[in-house]
Amino acid sequence: MAEEANEKPKWGGARTGAGRKALGGKMRSLRMTDFEYDFVRDALKKIRTGAETLDVAAYRAEWKPKEKD
């Protein structure tokens, strides 16, 4: 009986390699306007490619709201 308790189950449980891989970041949720959302996305792209400065006034001048569906 003691030997049976140590055996691995033949079915069920997590599979090796299954599931989404960790991205290294933490999911966050917050409310923002369309402009803020677009600005944050653009800023992240620039930061990740090595930009050292972000010009909010220039982004605001060229930003156009997207049309609603």
PDB file of N, CA, C and O in Angstrom:
ATOM      1  N   MET A   1       0.805  -1.192   0.000  1.00  0.00           N
ATOM      2  CA  MET A   1       0.000   0.000   0.000  1.00  0.00           C
ATOM      3  C   MET A   1       0.852   1.262   0.000  1.00  0.00           C
ATOM      4  O   MET A   1       0.519   2.229  -0.686  1.00  0.00           O
ATOM      5  N   ALA A   2       1.914   1.269   0.735  1.00  0.00           N
ATOM      6  CA  ALA A   2       2.777   2.438   0.789  1.00  0.00           C
ATOM      7  C   ALA A   2       3.390   2.711  -0.581  1.00  0.00           C
ATOM      8  O   ALA A   2       3.615   3.865  -0.944  1.00  0.00           O
ATOM      9  N   GLU A   3       3.661   1.641  -1.346  1.00  0.00           N
ATOM     10  CA  GLU A   3       4.234   1.818  -2.676  1.00  0.00           C
ATOM     11  C   GLU A   3       3.235   2.484  -3.622  1.00  0.00           C
ATOM     12  O   GLU A   3       3.635   3.275  -4.476  1.00  0.00           O
ATOM     13  N   GLU A   4       1.956   2.183  -3.487  1.00  0.00           N
ATOM     14  CA  GLU A   4       0.930   2.748  -4.355  1.00  0.00           C
ATOM     15  C   GLU A   4       0.788   4.259  -4.140  1.00  0.00           C
ATOM     16  O   GLU A   4       0.514   4.982  -5.098  1.00  0.00           O
ATOM     17  N   ALA A   5       0.962   4.740  -2.941  1.00  0.00           N
ATOM     18  CA  ALA A   5       0.810   6.158  -2.630  1.00  0.00           C
ATOM     19  C   ALA A   5       1.921   6.997  -3.278  1.00  0.00           C
ATOM     20  O   ALA A   5       1.706   8.179  -3.548  1.00  0.00           O
ATOM     21  N   ASN A   6       3.082   6.427  -3.529  1.00  0.00           N
ATOM     22  CA  ASN A   6       4.201   7.167  -4.096  1.00  0.00           C
ATOM     23  C   ASN A   6       4.196   7.199  -5.623  1.00  0.00           C
ATOM     24  O   ASN A   6       4.984   7.932  -6.222  1.00  0.00           O
ATOM     25  N   GLU A   7       3.326   6.422  -6.263  1.00  0.00           N
ATOM     26  CA  GLU A   7       3.281   6.390  -7.722  1.00  0.00           C
ATOM     27  C   GLU A   7       2.681   7.684  -8.266  1.00  0.00           C
ATOM     28  O   GLU A   7       1.794   8.273  -7.648  1.00  0.00           O
ATOM     29  N   LYS A   8       3.172   8.121  -9.428  1.00  0.00           N
ATOM     30  CA  LYS A   8       2.626   9.307 -10.067  1.00  0.00           C
ATOM     31  C   LYS A   8       1.289   8.942 -10.718  1.00  0.00           C
ATOM     32  O   LYS A   8       1.126   7.826 -11.212  1.00  0.00           O
ATOM     33  N   PRO A   9       0.339   9.867 -10.720  1.00  0.00           N
ATOM     34  CA  PRO A   9      -0.932   9.572 -11.381  1.00  0.00           C
ATOM     35  C   PRO A   9      -0.713   9.429 -12.895  1.00  0.00           C
ATOM     36  O   PRO A   9       0.180  10.055 -13.466  1.00  0.00           O
ATOM     37  N   LYS A  10      -1.526   8.614 -13.515  1.00  0.00           N
ATOM     38  CA  LYS A  10      -1.378   8.349 -14.937  1.00  0.00           C
ATOM     39  C   LYS A  10      -2.157   9.364 -15.785  1.00  0.00           C
ATOM     40  O   LYS A  10      -2.004   9.376 -17.006  1.00  0.00           O
ATOM     41  N   TRP A  11      -2.971  10.195 -15.181  1.00  0.00           N
ATOM     42  CA  TRP A  11      -3.737  11.197 -15.919  1.00  0.00           C
ATOM     43  C   TRP A  11      -3.994  12.394 -15.024  1.00  0.00           C
ATOM     44  O   TRP A  11      -3.865  12.304 -13.803  1.00  0.00           O
ATOM     45  N   GLY A  12      -4.357  13.517 -15.632  1.00  0.00           N
ATOM     46  CA  GLY A  12      -4.695  14.721 -14.874  1.00  0.00           C
ATOM     47  C   GLY A  12      -3.467  15.536 -14.505  1.00  0.00           C
ATOM     48  O   GLY A  12      -2.330  15.095 -14.676  1.00  0.00           O
ATOM     49  N   GLY A  13      -3.721  16.726 -13.999  1.00  0.00           N
ATOM     50  CA  GLY A  13      -2.631  17.592 -13.558  1.00  0.00           C
ATOM     51  C   GLY A  13      -2.053  18.433 -14.688  1.00  0.00           C
ATOM     52  O   GLY A  13      -2.457  18.295 -15.842  1.00  0.00           O
ATOM     53  N   ALA A  14      -1.125  19.288 -14.359  1.00  0.00           N
ATOM     54  CA  ALA A  14      -0.523  20.204 -15.329  1.00  0.00           C
ATOM     55  C   ALA A  14       0.401  19.439 -16.277  1.00  0.00           C
ATOM     56  O   ALA A  14       1.083  18.494 -15.880  1.00  0.00           O
ATOM     57  N   ARG A  15       0.406  19.867 -17.528  1.00  0.00           N
ATOM     58  CA  ARG A  15       1.289  19.273 -18.521  1.00  0.00           C
ATOM     59  C   ARG A  15       2.572  20.097 -18.597  1.00  0.00           C
ATOM     60  O   ARG A  15       2.538  21.321 -18.471  1.00  0.00           O
ATOM     61  N   THR A  16       3.669  19.444 -18.798  1.00  0.00           N
ATOM     62  CA  THR A  16       4.946  20.123 -18.928  1.00  0.00           C
ATOM     63  C   THR A  16       4.930  20.994 -20.180  1.00  0.00           C
ATOM     64  O   THR A  16       4.600  20.517 -21.266  1.00  0.00           O
ATOM     65  N   GLY A  17       5.285  22.265 -20.030  1.00  0.00           N
ATOM     66  CA  GLY A  17       5.334  23.171 -21.171  1.00  0.00           C
ATOM     67  C   GLY A  17       4.008  23.789 -21.561  1.00  0.00           C
ATOM     68  O   GLY A  17       3.949  24.552 -22.526  1.00  0.00           O
ATOM     69  N   ALA A  18       2.949  23.485 -20.844  1.00  0.00           N
ATOM     70  CA  ALA A  18       1.627  24.016 -21.189  1.00  0.00           C
ATOM     71  C   ALA A  18       1.423  25.404 -20.581  1.00  0.00           C
ATOM     72  O   ALA A  18       2.018  25.738 -19.556  1.00  0.00           O
ATOM     73  N   GLY A  19       0.593  26.189 -21.212  1.00  0.00           N
ATOM     74  CA  GLY A  19       0.239  27.496 -20.671  1.00  0.00           C
ATOM     75  C   GLY A  19       1.047  28.627 -21.268  1.00  0.00           C
ATOM     76  O   GLY A  19       2.025  28.407 -21.983  1.00  0.00           O
ATOM     77  N   ARG A  20       0.622  29.845 -20.961  1.00  0.00           N
ATOM     78  CA  ARG A  20       1.280  31.053 -21.470  1.00  0.00           C
ATOM     79  C   ARG A  20       2.600  31.260 -20.745  1.00  0.00           C
ATOM     80  O   ARG A  20       2.698  31.059 -19.535  1.00  0.00           O
ATOM     81  N   LYS A  21       3.600  31.661 -21.493  1.00  0.00           N
ATOM     82  CA  LYS A  21       4.904  31.931 -20.895  1.00  0.00           C
ATOM     83  C   LYS A  21       4.858  33.272 -20.152  1.00  0.00           C
ATOM     84  O   LYS A  21       4.132  34.178 -20.561  1.00  0.00           O
ATOM     85  N   ALA A  22       5.606  33.401 -19.097  1.00  0.00           N
ATOM     86  CA  ALA A  22       5.656  34.635 -18.315  1.00  0.00           C
ATOM     87  C   ALA A  22       6.311  35.735 -19.136  1.00  0.00           C
ATOM     88  O   ALA A  22       7.316  35.505 -19.809  1.00  0.00           O
ATOM     89  N   LEU A  23       5.738  36.926 -19.078  1.00  0.00           N
ATOM     90  CA  LEU A  23       6.279  38.056 -19.824  1.00  0.00           C
ATOM     91  C   LEU A  23       7.234  38.879 -18.974  1.00  0.00           C
ATOM     92  O   LEU A  23       7.928  39.749 -19.501  1.00  0.00           O
ATOM     93  N   GLY A  24       7.286  38.630 -17.697  1.00  0.00           N
ATOM     94  CA  GLY A  24       8.184  39.366 -16.833  1.00  0.00           C
ATOM     95  C   GLY A  24       7.577  40.650 -16.294  1.00  0.00           C
ATOM     96  O   GLY A  24       8.201  41.337 -15.486  1.00  0.00           O
ATOM     97  N   GLY A  25       6.389  40.976 -16.723  1.00  0.00           N
ATOM     98  CA  GLY A  25       5.723  42.189 -16.248  1.00  0.00           C
ATOM     99  C   GLY A  25       4.483  41.847 -15.454  1.00  0.00           C
ATOM    100  O   GLY A  25       4.104  40.682 -15.332  1.00  0.00           O
ATOM    101  N   LYS A  26       3.866  42.862 -14.923  1.00  0.00           N
ATOM    102  CA  LYS A  26       2.672  42.668 -14.123  1.00  0.00           C
ATOM    103  C   LYS A  26       1.510  43.363 -14.832  1.00  0.00           C
ATOM    104  O   LYS A  26       1.640  44.513 -15.252  1.00  0.00           O
ATOM    105  N   MET A  27       0.394  42.685 -14.964  1.00  0.00           N
ATOM    106  CA  MET A  27      -0.782  43.289 -15.588  1.00  0.00           C
ATOM    107  C   MET A  27      -1.330  44.368 -14.659  1.00  0.00           C
ATOM    108  O   MET A  27      -1.428  44.184 -13.446  1.00  0.00           O
ATOM    109  N   ARG A  28      -1.685  45.507 -15.273  1.00  0.00           N
ATOM    110  CA  ARG A  28      -2.261  46.608 -14.502  1.00  0.00           C
ATOM    111  C   ARG A  28      -3.511  47.083 -15.214  1.00  0.00           C
ATOM    112  O   ARG A  28      -3.622  46.992 -16.437  1.00  0.00           O
ATOM    113  N   SER A  29      -4.431  47.581 -14.448  1.00  0.00           N
ATOM    114  CA  SER A  29      -5.681  48.050 -15.023  1.00  0.00           C
ATOM    115  C   SER A  29      -5.977  49.445 -14.498  1.00  0.00           C
ATOM    116  O   SER A  29      -5.995  49.674 -13.289  1.00  0.00           O
ATOM    117  N   LEU A  30      -6.212  50.389 -15.429  1.00  0.00           N
ATOM    118  CA  LEU A  30      -6.610  51.725 -15.015  1.00  0.00           C
ATOM    119  C   LEU A  30      -7.371  52.374 -16.168  1.00  0.00           C
ATOM    120  O   LEU A  30      -7.220  51.985 -17.327  1.00  0.00           O
ATOM    121  N   ARG A  31      -8.185  53.361 -15.833  1.00  0.00           N
ATOM    122  CA  ARG A  31      -8.999  54.044 -16.836  1.00  0.00           C
ATOM    123  C   ARG A  31      -8.221  55.222 -17.396  1.00  0.00           C
ATOM    124  O   ARG A  31      -7.521  55.929 -16.671  1.00  0.00           O
ATOM    125  N   MET A  32      -8.360  55.422 -18.731  1.00  0.00           N
ATOM    126  CA  MET A  32      -7.699  56.557 -19.364  1.00  0.00           C
ATOM    127  C   MET A  32      -8.468  56.938 -20.624  1.00  0.00           C
ATOM    128  O   MET A  32      -9.233  56.145 -21.173  1.00  0.00           O
ATOM    129  N   THR A  33      -8.246  58.160 -21.059  1.00  0.00           N
ATOM    130  CA  THR A  33      -8.905  58.649 -22.268  1.00  0.00           C
ATOM    131  C   THR A  33      -8.242  58.020 -23.490  1.00  0.00           C
ATOM    132  O   THR A  33      -7.188  57.394 -23.376  1.00  0.00           O
ATOM    133  N   ASP A  34      -8.860  58.187 -24.659  1.00  0.00           N
ATOM    134  CA  ASP A  34      -8.276  57.663 -25.897  1.00  0.00           C
ATOM    135  C   ASP A  34      -6.918  58.304 -26.159  1.00  0.00           C
ATOM    136  O   ASP A  34      -5.972  57.628 -26.564  1.00  0.00           O
ATOM    137  N   PHE A  35      -6.827  59.627 -25.922  1.00  0.00           N
ATOM    138  CA  PHE A  35      -5.540  60.314 -26.122  1.00  0.00           C
ATOM    139  C   PHE A  35      -4.477  59.733 -25.206  1.00  0.00           C
ATOM    140  O   PHE A  35      -3.369  59.444 -25.656  1.00  0.00           O
ATOM    141  N   GLU A  36      -4.795  59.556 -23.922  1.00  0.00           N
ATOM    142  CA  GLU A  36      -3.820  59.015 -22.967  1.00  0.00           C
ATOM    143  C   GLU A  36      -3.384  57.608 -23.370  1.00  0.00           C
ATOM    144  O   GLU A  36      -2.203  57.272 -23.288  1.00  0.00           O
ATOM    145  N   TYR A  37      -4.336  56.794 -23.803  1.00  0.00           N
ATOM    146  CA  TYR A  37      -4.030  55.423 -24.215  1.00  0.00           C
ATOM    147  C   TYR A  37      -3.071  55.419 -25.398  1.00  0.00           C
ATOM    148  O   TYR A  37      -2.066  54.709 -25.391  1.00  0.00           O
ATOM    149  N   ASP A  38      -3.391  56.225 -26.424  1.00  0.00           N
ATOM    150  CA  ASP A  38      -2.530  56.301 -27.603  1.00  0.00           C
ATOM    151  C   ASP A  38      -1.147  56.841 -27.252  1.00  0.00           C
ATOM    152  O   ASP A  38      -0.138  56.353 -27.762  1.00  0.00           O
ATOM    153  N   PHE A  39      -1.100  57.847 -26.382  1.00  0.00           N
ATOM    154  CA  PHE A  39       0.182  58.422 -25.966  1.00  0.00           C
ATOM    155  C   PHE A  39       1.031  57.391 -25.216  1.00  0.00           C
ATOM    156  O   PHE A  39       2.230  57.269 -25.468  1.00  0.00           O
ATOM    157  N   VAL A  40       0.415  56.661 -24.307  1.00  0.00           N
ATOM    158  CA  VAL A  40       1.156  55.656 -23.527  1.00  0.00           C
ATOM    159  C   VAL A  40       1.697  54.565 -24.446  1.00  0.00           C
ATOM    160  O   VAL A  40       2.837  54.130 -24.281  1.00  0.00           O
ATOM    161  N   ARG A  41       0.898  54.121 -25.407  1.00  0.00           N
ATOM    162  CA  ARG A  41       1.373  53.104 -26.353  1.00  0.00           C
ATOM    163  C   ARG A  41       2.565  53.620 -27.158  1.00  0.00           C
ATOM    164  O   ARG A  41       3.561  52.916 -27.329  1.00  0.00           O
ATOM    165  N   ASP A  42       2.455  54.845 -27.647  1.00  0.00           N
ATOM    166  CA  ASP A  42       3.539  55.443 -28.417  1.00  0.00           C
ATOM    167  C   ASP A  42       4.781  55.632 -27.547  1.00  0.00           C
ATOM    168  O   ASP A  42       5.900  55.352 -27.979  1.00  0.00           O
ATOM    169  N   ALA A  43       4.577  56.104 -26.330  1.00  0.00           N
ATOM    170  CA  ALA A  43       5.703  56.323 -25.410  1.00  0.00           C
ATOM    171  C   ALA A  43       6.412  55.002 -25.098  1.00  0.00           C
ATOM    172  O   ALA A  43       7.642  54.960 -25.063  1.00  0.00           O
ATOM    173  N   LEU A  44       5.658  53.931 -24.873  1.00  0.00           N
ATOM    174  CA  LEU A  44       6.279  52.631 -24.593  1.00  0.00           C
ATOM    175  C   LEU A  44       7.096  52.139 -25.777  1.00  0.00           C
ATOM    176  O   LEU A  44       8.188  51.599 -25.597  1.00  0.00           O
ATOM    177  N   LYS A  45       6.574  52.321 -26.989  1.00  0.00           N
ATOM    178  CA  LYS A  45       7.339  51.924 -28.173  1.00  0.00           C
ATOM    179  C   LYS A  45       8.667  52.667 -28.219  1.00  0.00           C
ATOM    180  O   LYS A  45       9.715  52.073 -28.471  1.00  0.00           O
ATOM    181  N   LYS A  46       8.611  53.979 -27.971  1.00  0.00           N
ATOM    182  CA  LYS A  46       9.829  54.787 -28.033  1.00  0.00           C
ATOM    183  C   LYS A  46      10.807  54.422 -26.915  1.00  0.00           C
ATOM    184  O   LYS A  46      12.012  54.334 -27.147  1.00  0.00           O
ATOM    185  N   ILE A  47      10.291  54.212 -25.713  1.00  0.00           N
ATOM    186  CA  ILE A  47      11.156  53.849 -24.579  1.00  0.00           C
ATOM    187  C   ILE A  47      11.838  52.515 -24.841  1.00  0.00           C
ATOM    188  O   ILE A  47      13.026  52.351 -24.561  1.00  0.00           O
ATOM    189  N   ARG A  48      11.081  51.562 -25.378  1.00  0.00           N
ATOM    190  CA  ARG A  48      11.639  50.231 -25.625  1.00  0.00           C
ATOM    191  C   ARG A  48      12.656  50.222 -26.755  1.00  0.00           C
ATOM    192  O   ARG A  48      13.480  49.312 -26.839  1.00  0.00           O
ATOM    193  N   THR A  49      12.608  51.235 -27.633  1.00  0.00           N
ATOM    194  CA  THR A  49      13.595  51.308 -28.711  1.00  0.00           C
ATOM    195  C   THR A  49      14.760  52.215 -28.348  1.00  0.00           C
ATOM    196  O   THR A  49      15.665  52.399 -29.162  1.00  0.00           O
ATOM    197  N   GLY A  50      14.763  52.789 -27.144  1.00  0.00           N
ATOM    198  CA  GLY A  50      15.908  53.545 -26.670  1.00  0.00           C
ATOM    199  C   GLY A  50      15.769  55.053 -26.679  1.00  0.00           C
ATOM    200  O   GLY A  50      16.767  55.753 -26.500  1.00  0.00           O
ATOM    201  N   ALA A  51      14.567  55.585 -26.883  1.00  0.00           N
ATOM    202  CA  ALA A  51      14.390  57.038 -26.867  1.00  0.00           C
ATOM    203  C   ALA A  51      14.683  57.577 -25.471  1.00  0.00           C
ATOM    204  O   ALA A  51      14.359  56.941 -24.468  1.00  0.00           O
ATOM    205  N   GLU A  52      15.293  58.745 -25.420  1.00  0.00           N
ATOM    206  CA  GLU A  52      15.635  59.321 -24.124  1.00  0.00           C
ATOM    207  C   GLU A  52      14.672  60.405 -23.692  1.00  0.00           C
ATOM    208  O   GLU A  52      14.538  60.670 -22.497  1.00  0.00           O
ATOM    209  N   THR A  53      13.984  61.053 -24.659  1.00  0.00           N
ATOM    210  CA  THR A  53      13.026  62.103 -24.308  1.00  0.00           C
ATOM    211  C   THR A  53      11.713  61.881 -25.039  1.00  0.00           C
ATOM    212  O   THR A  53      11.685  61.320 -26.135  1.00  0.00           O
ATOM    213  N   LEU A  54      10.633  62.325 -24.426  1.00  0.00           N
ATOM    214  CA  LEU A  54       9.300  62.260 -25.019  1.00  0.00           C
ATOM    215  C   LEU A  54       8.716  63.666 -25.006  1.00  0.00           C
ATOM    216  O   LEU A  54       8.743  64.343 -23.979  1.00  0.00           O
ATOM    217  N   ASP A  55       8.190  64.105 -26.145  1.00  0.00           N
ATOM    218  CA  ASP A  55       7.630  65.447 -26.260  1.00  0.00           C
ATOM    219  C   ASP A  55       6.112  65.357 -26.316  1.00  0.00           C
ATOM    220  O   ASP A  55       5.539  65.044 -27.360  1.00  0.00           O
ATOM    221  N   VAL A  56       5.468  65.630 -25.195  1.00  0.00           N
ATOM    222  CA  VAL A  56       4.015  65.526 -25.100  1.00  0.00           C
ATOM    223  C   VAL A  56       3.341  66.559 -26.000  1.00  0.00           C
ATOM    224  O   VAL A  56       2.349  66.245 -26.657  1.00  0.00           O
ATOM    225  N   ALA A  57       3.858  67.779 -26.039  1.00  0.00           N
ATOM    226  CA  ALA A  57       3.250  68.839 -26.852  1.00  0.00           C
ATOM    227  C   ALA A  57       3.272  68.470 -28.334  1.00  0.00           C
ATOM    228  O   ALA A  57       2.287  68.698 -29.036  1.00  0.00           O
ATOM    229  N   ALA A  58       4.371  67.907 -28.818  1.00  0.00           N
ATOM    230  CA  ALA A  58       4.462  67.498 -30.220  1.00  0.00           C
ATOM    231  C   ALA A  58       3.499  66.360 -30.511  1.00  0.00           C
ATOM    232  O   ALA A  58       2.856  66.344 -31.561  1.00  0.00           O
ATOM    233  N   TYR A  59       3.393  65.407 -29.591  1.00  0.00           N
ATOM    234  CA  TYR A  59       2.466  64.288 -29.792  1.00  0.00           C
ATOM    235  C   TYR A  59       1.029  64.799 -29.809  1.00  0.00           C
ATOM    236  O   TYR A  59       0.228  64.364 -30.635  1.00  0.00           O
ATOM    237  N   ARG A  60       0.699  65.715 -28.908  1.00  0.00           N
ATOM    238  CA  ARG A  60      -0.654  66.258 -28.840  1.00  0.00           C
ATOM    239  C   ARG A  60      -1.007  66.988 -30.141  1.00  0.00           C
ATOM    240  O   ARG A  60      -2.143  66.899 -30.608  1.00  0.00           O
ATOM    241  N   ALA A  61      -0.046  67.705 -30.728  1.00  0.00           N
ATOM    242  CA  ALA A  61      -0.289  68.462 -31.955  1.00  0.00           C
ATOM    243  C   ALA A  61      -0.565  67.540 -33.144  1.00  0.00           C
ATOM    244  O   ALA A  61      -1.374  67.876 -34.010  1.00  0.00           O
ATOM    245  N   GLU A  62       0.097  66.384 -33.195  1.00  0.00           N
ATOM    246  CA  GLU A  62      -0.093  65.488 -34.332  1.00  0.00           C
ATOM    247  C   GLU A  62      -1.177  64.430 -34.103  1.00  0.00           C
ATOM    248  O   GLU A  62      -1.566  63.744 -35.049  1.00  0.00           O
ATOM    249  N   TRP A  63      -1.669  64.285 -32.879  1.00  0.00           N
ATOM    250  CA  TRP A  63      -2.669  63.262 -32.552  1.00  0.00           C
ATOM    251  C   TRP A  63      -4.026  63.616 -33.110  1.00  0.00           C
ATOM    252  O   TRP A  63      -4.478  64.756 -32.997  1.00  0.00           O
ATOM    253  N   LYS A  64      -4.683  62.627 -33.721  1.00  0.00           N
ATOM    254  CA  LYS A  64      -6.046  62.808 -34.217  1.00  0.00           C
ATOM    255  C   LYS A  64      -6.901  61.690 -33.645  1.00  0.00           C
ATOM    256  O   LYS A  64      -6.498  60.528 -33.674  1.00  0.00           O
ATOM    257  N   PRO A  65      -8.089  62.028 -33.122  1.00  0.00           N
ATOM    258  CA  PRO A  65      -8.943  60.965 -32.576  1.00  0.00           C
ATOM    259  C   PRO A  65      -9.372  59.993 -33.664  1.00  0.00           C
ATOM    260  O   PRO A  65      -9.585  60.379 -34.814  1.00  0.00           O
ATOM    261  N   LYS A  66      -9.496  58.741 -33.290  1.00  0.00           N
ATOM    262  CA  LYS A  66      -9.944  57.706 -34.222  1.00  0.00           C
ATOM    263  C   LYS A  66     -11.462  57.792 -34.357  1.00  0.00           C
ATOM    264  O   LYS A  66     -12.166  58.138 -33.408  1.00  0.00           O
ATOM    265  N   GLU A  67     -11.947  57.472 -35.549  1.00  0.00           N
ATOM    266  CA  GLU A  67     -13.387  57.492 -35.775  1.00  0.00           C
ATOM    267  C   GLU A  67     -14.024  56.287 -35.099  1.00  0.00           C
ATOM    268  O   GLU A  67     -13.459  55.194 -35.092  1.00  0.00           O
ATOM    269  N   LYS A  68     -15.197  56.497 -34.535  1.00  0.00           N
ATOM    270  CA  LYS A  68     -15.940  55.415 -33.885  1.00  0.00           C
ATOM    271  C   LYS A  68     -16.534  54.503 -34.948  1.00  0.00           C
ATOM    272  O   LYS A  68     -16.898  54.953 -36.034  1.00  0.00           O
ATOM    273  N   ASP A  69     -16.625  53.235 -34.629  1.00  0.00           N
ATOM    274  CA  ASP A  69     -17.218  52.272 -35.586  1.00  0.00           C
ATOM    275  C   ASP A  69     -18.708  52.428 -35.671  1.00  0.00           C
ATOM    276  O   ASP A  69     -19.362  51.704 -36.422  1.00  0.00           O
TER     277      ASP A  69
END
